[in-house]
Amino acid sequence: MSGNVTSKQLLDHYARKVYADAAAAKAVGKPVGWSTAIVPQEFFETMDLPLVYPENHSAVISARKRALGFLERAEGYGYHADVCGYMRVNFGYLLEGARGDDDVPPAPVPDFVVCCNNYCTMIVKWYENLAKELGVPLFMIDMPYNPEGAVDEARVRYIRAQFDRLVGRLEDLTGRPFDRERFRRVMEISRENARLWKRAFELVGHVPSPANGFDFYNYLTLMVFMRGRAETTEVLRLWIREMEGKIARGEGPFRDAAEKFRIMFDGIACWPQLAHTAKAFRSYGINITGSNYPDGWAVQYETGDLDGMARAYASIANNMSLEKAVEKRVEIIRQGRCDGAVYHMNRSCKVMDFTTYEAQRRVFAETGVPYITFDGDQADPRVFVAAQFDTRIQALVEMMEAREESER
């Protein structure tokens, strides 16, 4: 692209290109994989193996209000409505023939699938099922849960052994040796992108914030797809410059409204109702200045340090103890200077929801920041009730106003 493009335009260009490149690779017989979201993608980037991420693909489908047909197709096949919405959209897409159109990006049927269970356990069965249904290899990277609150050396050795095995399997798949020098370069790019991602989080915490909080969910696309590529570095650096410019000019996140309240949004966005939730927040001058969800992709380690990489990928917030989850949310609230918190009780993420009830109580005890919960789903539009959401947000505003008044 040329000219004075914005970071959002670059983001859209590269996101579309990932899908187009995967389809082109499949057309010429090159192996293409489907992968879970927070995977050690550095190994696949090094081997020049295109990956498509069904969770992101399902989110795009859901945001474009095309999910319902795929959900019903998967349910008719036998996948219960209690199963993850992303998973049902993904299988519905497969059952419909895995075809793209103007609203559904092309996600070619994979030649292999990759699963890393450092943030969700249900995905193991999702990807085992994909491998069985499609008759393709499954590359499984098991990340043990860390109830002690830290990744000990036994876990690091266990994960490192899986990394070594993965390299051998990728060499067998491609018929090429693993390029260690290129691997170091990819690690360095991924490390820099994680640093830039954290820097973007810091800037969003400025008052007024230079970004609408939903921006994080959009830019997250590149951290999922292309964390080890220079194109992501290009977009993040441009986005940071844009935010720094807005801070210097004193500009807030909205063109036609002031930023009155700042919140932490806990969990995945309700993609089918993105417009409704964004409009409701904006009507009260609410901006998201912190979220535990996008923070999960800031995977930080030193270049060349495979032990550090193993520890970093095993340290995702969902893979740590409840105490660590509370610490992370308290940190996000303070960094984002949040006045309130909104917890999405996501039907697709039941285990996380169960811990959220206790986490939100502890976070409130630590910060005094009022909070509300609402029921929804990341992909299934039938779960969200607009009236409930609107009423809960109104209640949160009243609590934030009362707290603000009491502190004067």
C-alpha positions in Angstrom: 0.0 0.0 0.0 1.1 3.6 -0.6 0.2 7.1 0.4 -0.9 8.3 3.8 -2.6 5.2 5.0 -3.8 4.8 8.5 -3.0 1.9 10.8 -6.6 0.7 10.5 -6.3 0.6 6.8 -3.0 -1.4 7.0 -4.6 -3.7 9.6 -7.5 -4.4 7.3 -5.2 -5.0 4.3 -3.0 -7.5 6.1 -5.9 -9.3 7.7 -7.5 -9.9 4.4 -4.1 -10.8 2.9 -3.6 -13.6 5.4 -6.8 -15.4 4.3 -6.0 -14.7 0.6 -2.5 -16.0 1.0 -3.7 -19.2 2.7 -6.2 -19.9 -0.1 -3.5 -19.3 -2.7 -1.1 -21.6 -0.9 -3.7 -24.3 -0.8 -4.4 -23.9 -4.5 -0.8 -24.8 -5.4 -0.6 -27.8 -3.0 1.2 -26.2 -0.1 0.3 -27.5 3.4 -2.0 -25.1 5.2 -2.9 -25.4 8.9 -5.7 -24.4 11.3 -4.5 -23.3 14.7 -5.7 -22.3 18.1 -5.1 -18.7 19.0 -2.2 -18.4 21.5 0.1 -20.9 19.9 3.9 -20.8 19.6 3.5 -19.6 16.0 7.2 -18.9 15.7 7.9 -22.6 14.7 5.3 -22.4 11.8 6.4 -19.0 10.7 10.0 -20.3 10.5 8.9 -23.2 8.3 6.8 -20.9 6.1 3.6 -22.8 6.9 0.4 -20.7 6.5 -1.9 -20.8 9.5 -5.6 -19.8 9.7 -7.1 -19.3 13.1 -10.7 -20.6 13.3 -11.4 -18.5 16.4 -10.7 -15.4 14.6 -12.5 -16.7 11.5 -15.6 -17.4 13.6 -15.4 -14.0 15.2 -15.3 -12.3 11.8 -18.3 -14.4 10.7 -20.2 -13.5 13.9 -19.4 -9.8 13.7 -20.8 -9.8 10.1 -24.0 -11.4 11.5 -23.5 -14.7 9.5 -23.0 -17.0 12.5 -26.6 -18.2 13.0 -26.8 -20.4 9.9 -23.5 -22.1 10.7 -24.5 -22.6 14.4 -27.7 -24.3 13.4 -25.9 -26.5 10.8 -23.5 -27.7 13.5 -26.2 -28.3 16.0 -28.2 -30.3 13.4 -25.1 -32.4 13.0 -25.0 -33.2 16.7 -23.0 -30.5 18.4 -25.0 -29.3 21.4 -25.7 -25.6 21.9 -23.7 -25.7 25.1 -20.5 -26.3 23.1 -18.3 -23.2 22.4 -19.9 -20.8 19.9 -16.6 -20.5 17.9 -16.4 -24.2 17.6 -19.9 -24.6 16.3 -19.5 -21.8 13.8 -16.3 -23.4 12.6 -17.8 -26.9 12.2 -20.9 -25.3 10.5 -18.5 -23.6 8.1 -16.9 -26.9 7.3 -20.3 -28.7 6.9 -21.4 -26.0 4.5 -18.4 -26.7 2.3 -15.8 -24.3 3.7 -16.6 -21.6 1.1 -15.9 -17.9 1.4 -17.9 -15.0 0.1 -18.2 -11.2 0.7 -18.9 -11.7 4.4 -17.0 -14.9 5.1 -13.3 -14.9 4.4 -11.9 -18.1 2.7 -10.4 -20.5 5.2 -9.2 -23.5 3.1 -9.7 -27.0 4.6 -6.5 -27.7 6.6 -3.8 -30.3 5.9 -2.9 -30.3 9.6 -4.3 -28.7 12.8 -2.4 -27.2 15.7 -3.7 -27.1 19.3 -2.1 -25.3 22.3 -4.2 -25.6 25.5 -2.7 -22.7 27.5 -6.0 -20.7 27.7 -8.8 -23.2 27.2 -9.3 -27.0 27.7 -12.3 -27.4 25.4 -10.1 -26.7 22.4 -8.4 -30.0 22.8 -11.6 -31.9 21.9 -12.4 -29.3 19.2 -9.1 -30.0 17.4 -9.1 -33.7 18.1 -12.5 -33.7 16.4 -11.1 -31.6 13.4 -8.3 -34.1 13.0 -10.6 -37.1 13.1 -13.3 -35.6 10.8 -10.7 -34.4 8.2 -8.2 -37.2 8.6 -5.3 -34.8 9.1 -2.4 -34.7 11.6 -2.8 -33.0 14.9 0.2 -31.1 16.4 -0.6 -30.9 20.1 1.3 -28.6 22.5 0.2 -29.3 26.1 0.7 -26.5 28.6 0.1 -27.7 32.2 -2.0 -25.5 34.4 -0.1 -23.6 37.1 -2.0 -23.6 40.4 1.1 -22.5 42.3 1.1 -19.2 40.4 4.4 -19.8 38.6 5.8 -22.0 35.9 8.3 -24.3 37.6 11.3 -26.0 35.9 9.6 -29.4 35.6 6.9 -27.7 33.4 9.5 -25.9 31.4 11.3 -29.1 30.6 8.1 -30.8 29.7 7.1 -28.0 27.2 10.7 -27.8 25.8 10.6 -31.5 25.0 7.3 -30.9 23.0 9.0 -28.0 21.1 11.8 -30.4 20.1 9.3 -33.0 19.0 7.3 -30.4 17.1 10.4 -29.3 15.1 11.0 -32.9 14.0 7.4 -33.4 12.9 7.5 -30.1 10.9 10.6 -31.3 9.2 8.8 -34.5 8.3 5.8 -32.6 7.1 7.7 -30.2 4.8 10.7 -32.3 3.9 13.0 -29.4 4.9 15.4 -28.8 7.7 14.4 -26.3 10.5 16.3 -23.1 9.9 17.6 -22.1 13.3 18.8 -18.7 12.2 15.5 -17.8 10.7 13.9 -19.0 13.9 15.9 -16.5 15.9 14.8 -13.7 13.5 11.2 -14.7 13.9 11.6 -14.8 17.7 13.1 -11.3 17.7 10.2 -9.9 15.6 7.6 -11.6 17.9 9.4 -10.2 20.9 9.3 -6.7 19.5 5.6 -7.0 18.6 4.8 -8.1 22.1 6.7 -5.0 23.4 4.8 -2.7 21.1 1.5 -4.4 22.1 2.3 -3.6 25.8 3.3 0.0 24.8 -0.1 0.4 23.1 -1.8 -0.7 26.3 0.1 1.9 28.3 -0.9 4.7 25.9 -4.6 3.7 26.1 -4.3 4.4 29.8 -3.7 8.1 29.2 -6.5 10.5 30.2 -8.3 11.1 28.0 -7.5 7.9 26.2 -6.3 8.2 22.6 -8.2 5.1 21.6 -11.7 3.6 21.7 -11.3 0.4 23.7 -12.8 -1.8 21.1 -9.8 -0.9 18.9 -7.8 -3.5 20.9 -10.1 -6.2 19.7 -9.6 -5.1 16.1 -5.8 -4.8 16.3 -5.6 -8.1 18.1 -6.2 -9.7 14.8 -2.6 -9.2 13.8 -1.3 -10.4 17.1 -3.2 -13.6 16.5 -2.4 -14.0 12.8 1.1 -12.5 12.4 2.8 -12.0 15.7 6.1 -13.1 14.2 6.0 -10.9 11.1 7.4 -7.5 10.3 4.0 -6.3 8.9 2.6 -6.4 12.4 5.5 -4.3 13.6 4.7 -1.8 10.9 1.0 -1.5 11.9 1.7 -1.3 15.7 4.3 1.4 15.3 2.0 3.4 13.1 -0.9 2.9 15.6 1.4 4.0 18.5 2.4 7.1 16.5 -1.2 8.0 15.8 -2.1 7.6 19.5 0.9 9.7 20.6 -0.2 12.4 18.2 -3.7 12.3 19.7 -2.3 12.6 23.2 -0.2 15.6 22.1 -3.3 17.3 20.6 -5.4 16.5 23.7 -7.9 14.4 21.6 -10.1 11.8 23.2 -11.4 8.5 21.8 -14.7 9.8 20.4 -15.2 12.4 17.7 -18.5 13.7 19.0 -18.6 12.8 22.7 -16.4 13.2 25.8 -14.8 10.4 27.7 -16.8 10.5 30.9 -16.2 7.0 32.4 -13.4 4.4 31.9 -13.9 0.7 32.4 -12.2 -2.6 32.2 -14.1 -5.0 29.9 -13.4 -8.6 31.1 -13.6 -11.3 28.4 -14.3 -11.6 24.7 -16.5 -9.2 22.9 -20.0 -10.2 21.9 -19.2 -10.1 18.2 -22.8 -10.4 16.9 -23.8 -7.4 19.1 -20.6 -5.4 18.7 -22.5 -2.4 17.3 -25.1 -2.4 20.1 -22.6 -2.7 22.9 -20.3 0.0 21.5 -23.3 2.3 21.0 -24.5 1.7 24.5 -21.1 2.5 26.0 -20.7 5.6 23.9 -24.1 7.0 24.8 -22.9 7.2 28.4 -19.4 8.4 27.5 -18.0 5.0 28.6 -14.6 4.0 27.1 -12.8 0.7 27.6 -9.3 1.5 28.8 -8.4 -2.0 30.0 -9.1 -5.6 29.2 -7.7 -9.0 30.3 -8.4 -10.6 26.9 -6.1 -8.7 24.4 -3.3 -8.7 27.1 -2.9 -12.5 26.6 -1.0 -12.0 23.3 1.8 -10.0 24.8 4.0 -13.1 25.0 7.4 -11.8 26.1 10.7 -13.7 26.2 14.4 -13.2 25.2 15.4 -14.0 21.7 17.0 -17.4 21.5 15.8 -18.4 25.0 13.6 -21.5 24.4 13.1 -22.0 28.2 11.9 -18.4 28.4 9.5 -19.0 25.4 8.1 -22.1 27.1 7.6 -20.2 30.3 6.0 -17.3 28.5 3.5 -19.3 26.6 2.6 -21.3 29.8 2.0 -18.0 31.7 -1.1 -16.9 29.9 -3.5 -15.5 32.5 -6.1 -18.3 31.9 -3.4 -20.8 32.7 -2.5 -19.3 36.1 -4.0 -19.5 39.5 -7.0 -17.5 40.6 -4.7 -15.3 42.7 -2.7 -14.4 39.6 -5.9 -13.7 37.7 -7.0 -11.3 40.3 -3.6 -9.6 40.4 -3.7 -9.2 36.6 -7.2 -7.6 36.7 -6.2 -5.2 39.5 -3.1 -4.2 37.5 -5.3 -3.6 34.3 -7.8 -1.5 36.3 -5.0 0.7 37.7 -3.1 1.0 34.5 -6.3 2.0 32.6 -7.4 4.3 35.4 -10.8 2.6 35.3 -13.9 3.8 37.1 -15.8 0.5 36.7 -15.6 -3.0 35.3 -17.9 -5.0 33.0 -17.7 -8.8 33.2 -19.0 -10.7 30.2 -20.4 -14.0 31.4 -19.7 -15.8 28.1 -21.7 -18.9 27.6 -18.9 -20.3 25.4 -16.4 -20.1 28.2 -18.0 -21.8 31.2 -14.9 -22.6 33.2 -13.7 -19.1 33.0 -17.1 -17.8 34.0 -17.2 -19.9 37.1 -13.9 -18.4 38.3 -15.0 -14.9 37.2 -17.6 -14.8 40.0 -14.9 -15.1 42.6 -12.4 -13.0 40.8 -14.7 -10.0 40.5 -15.4 -10.1 44.2 -11.7 -10.1 45.0 -11.0 -7.4 42.5 -13.7 -5.2 44.0 -12.3 -5.8 47.5 -8.9 -4.7 46.2 -9.9 -1.7 44.2 -13.3 -0.5 45.3 -14.2 -0.2 41.6 -17.9 -1.0 41.0 -18.8 -3.7 38.5 -21.6 -5.4 36.7 -22.0 -8.7 34.8 -24.1 -9.5 31.7 -24.9 -12.7 29.8 -23.8 -13.2 26.3 -21.7 -15.2 23.9 -18.8 -14.5 21.6 -20.5 -16.0 18.6 -24.1 -17.1 19.3 -26.5 -14.1 18.9 -29.4 -16.0 20.6 -27.8 -15.7 24.1 -27.5 -11.9 24.4 -30.5 -9.9 25.6 -30.2 -6.2 24.7 -32.5 -5.1 27.5 -30.5 -6.8 30.2 -27.2 -5.4 28.9 -28.7 -1.8 28.7 -30.1 -2.0 32.2 -26.9 -3.4 33.7 -24.8 -0.6 32.0 -27.2 2.0 33.3 -26.8 0.5 36.8 -23.0 0.7 36.4 -23.2 4.3 35.4 -25.2 5.1 38.5 -22.7 3.3 40.7 -19.7 5.1 39.1 -21.4 8.5 39.5 -22.2 7.7 43.2 -18.5 6.7 43.8 -17.3 9.8 42.0 -19.5 12.0 44.1 -18.4 10.3 47.4 -14.8 10.9 46.6 -15.2 14.7 46.0 
